[in-house]
Amino acid sequence: MVQRRAEVNVAPRHCVINAMTVDVEEHFHVSGFADVIRPEDWPNFESRVEANTRRLLDIFSAHEVMATFFVLGWVAERHPRLVQAIRRAGHEVACHGHSHKLVYQSTPQEFRTDVRHAKRLLEDLAGTEVVGYRAPSFSIVRGSLWALDILAEEGFQYDSSIFPIRRNRYGIPDAERFPHQWRSNNGKGLVQFPISTLRVCGVNVPVGGGGYLRLFPYAVTRWSIQHLNKTEGRPAIVYIHPWELDPTQPWVPGRLMNRFRQYVNLHTTETKLHRLLGAFPFGSLQSLLRRLEEEAKP
């Protein structure tokens, strides 16, 4: 198991509340298309993030669910009213970085500049402190764990960037599966919220939403969250992208596997999301953080 300095598990003791999170980015920001779409070409593509995100806001409102929206700074600059609408609806505004550059492709100084810029921009627009971060494509991996120290130094209270699975682009397969405390060299604390997995035959299986929500039958996702909540007594950390509610989004001519991951079962996302929100209690990561802090007190 990967350990760094000090890890102290903080688990809820009573009713388990899950976390619903949204990575607010455009359909053309997906890292799987980085070999065919350059950042300088992004302005040439149709923007669909605002309409898709507002659709999510409507869905959450219908189910009376508060969520965490990890907003990309690039999006916030172009859609400032969207950030304000998220906040006005009572949701948490959190940081997804600014440029959607993978953390392990950045230097520590580049990463610090990127998250500092995005954090300040989001705080100005939302009118509140931004305490959470999620890396583009979960790109805090074994070789970029130094980013957690920088996040703590920049005033973030939690991170949700580590996926405890093995994938070609991301993941730390032996990382802690559940929320835990991370301590940096200078003593600053940072709570880590890993994306949810189940342990099956000694392997972590992803069940945290996104493409896995679209790929797996709904019954599998439902059973998995029930298992996390009732058998393991842990919250599920679920994520989704606004473009996953958009089956008519423009087709990008990327590699076959990347196109499959992007477009598989987009028409099922909204129905599955409604069923999920109706079956389980969800809140924001910030509310889960506060709950864990209270329950960790002696």
Secondary structure in CASP SS format (residue, H / E / C, confidence):
PFRMAT SS
TARGET T0000
AUTHOR 0000-0000-0000
METHOD secondary structure of the structure
MODEL  1
M C 1.00
V C 1.00
Q C 1.00
R C 1.00
R C 1.00
A C 1.00
E E 1.00
V E 1.00
N E 1.00
V C 1.00
A C 1.00
P C 1.00
R C 1.00
H C 1.00
C C 1.00
V C 1.00
I C 1.00
N E 1.00
A E 1.00
M E 1.00
T E 1.00
V E 1.00
D E 1.00
V E 1.00
E C 1.00
E C 1.00
H H 1.00
F H 1.00
H H 1.00
V C 1.00
S H 1.00
G H 1.00
F H 1.00
A C 1.00
D C 1.00
V C 1.00
I C 1.00
R C 1.00
P H 1.00
E H 1.00
D H 1.00
W H 1.00
P H 1.00
N H 1.00
F C 1.00
E C 1.00
S C 1.00
R C 1.00
V H 1.00
E H 1.00
A H 1.00
N H 1.00
T H 1.00
R H 1.00
R H 1.00
L H 1.00
L H 1.00
D H 1.00
I H 1.00
F H 1.00
S H 1.00
A H 1.00
H C 1.00
E C 1.00
V C 1.00
M C 1.00
A C 1.00
T E 1.00
F E 1.00
F E 1.00
V E 1.00
L C 1.00
G H 1.00
W H 1.00
V H 1.00
A H 1.00
E H 1.00
R H 1.00
H C 1.00
P H 1.00
R H 1.00
L H 1.00
V H 1.00
Q H 1.00
A H 1.00
I H 1.00
R H 1.00
R H 1.00
A C 1.00
G C 1.00
H C 1.00
E E 1.00
V E 1.00
A E 1.00
C E 1.00
H C 1.00
G C 1.00
H C 1.00
S C 1.00
H C 1.00
K C 1.00
L C 1.00
V H 1.00
Y H 1.00
Q H 1.00
S C 1.00
T C 1.00
P H 1.00
Q H 1.00
E H 1.00
F H 1.00
R H 1.00
T H 1.00
D H 1.00
V H 1.00
R H 1.00
H H 1.00
A H 1.00
K H 1.00
R H 1.00
L H 1.00
L H 1.00
E H 1.00
D H 1.00
L H 1.00
A H 1.00
G C 1.00
T C 1.00
E C 1.00
V C 1.00
V C 1.00
G E 1.00
Y E 1.00
R C 1.00
A C 1.00
P H 1.00
S H 1.00
F H 1.00
S C 1.00
I C 1.00
V C 1.00
R H 1.00
G H 1.00
S H 1.00
L C 1.00
W H 1.00
A H 1.00
L H 1.00
D H 1.00
I H 1.00
L H 1.00
A H 1.00
E H 1.00
E C 1.00
G C 1.00
F C 1.00
Q C 1.00
Y E 1.00
D E 1.00
S C 1.00
S C 1.00
I C 1.00
F C 1.00
P C 1.00
I C 1.00
R C 1.00
R C 1.00
N C 1.00
R C 1.00
Y C 1.00
G C 1.00
I C 1.00
P C 1.00
D C 1.00
A C 1.00
E C 1.00
R C 1.00
F C 1.00
P C 1.00
H E 1.00
Q E 1.00
W E 1.00
R E 1.00
S C 1.00
N C 1.00
N C 1.00
G C 1.00
K C 1.00
G E 1.00
L E 1.00
V E 1.00
Q E 1.00
F C 1.00
P C 1.00
I C 1.00
S C 1.00
T E 1.00
L E 1.00
R E 1.00
V E 1.00
C C 1.00
G C 1.00
V E 1.00
N E 1.00
V E 1.00
P E 1.00
V C 1.00
G C 1.00
G E 1.00
G C 1.00
G H 1.00
Y H 1.00
L H 1.00
R H 1.00
L H 1.00
F C 1.00
P C 1.00
Y H 1.00
A H 1.00
V H 1.00
T H 1.00
R H 1.00
W H 1.00
S H 1.00
I H 1.00
Q H 1.00
H H 1.00
L H 1.00
N H 1.00
K H 1.00
T H 1.00
E C 1.00
G C 1.00
R C 1.00
P C 1.00
A C 1.00
I E 1.00
V E 1.00
Y E 1.00
I E 1.00
H C 1.00
P H 1.00
W H 1.00
E H 1.00
L H 1.00
D C 1.00
P C 1.00
T C 1.00
Q C 1.00
P C 1.00
W C 1.00
V C 1.00
P C 1.00
G C 1.00
R C 1.00
L H 1.00
M H 1.00
N H 1.00
R H 1.00
F H 1.00
R H 1.00
Q H 1.00
Y H 1.00
V C 1.00
N C 1.00
L H 1.00
H H 1.00
T H 1.00
T H 1.00
E H 1.00
T H 1.00
K H 1.00
L H 1.00
H H 1.00
R H 1.00
L H 1.00
L H 1.00
G H 1.00
A H 1.00
F C 1.00
P C 1.00
F E 1.00
G E 1.00
S C 1.00
L H 1.00
Q H 1.00
S H 1.00
L H 1.00
L H 1.00
R H 1.00
R H 1.00
L H 1.00
E H 1.00
E H 1.00
E H 1.00
A H 1.00
K C 1.00
P C 1.00
END
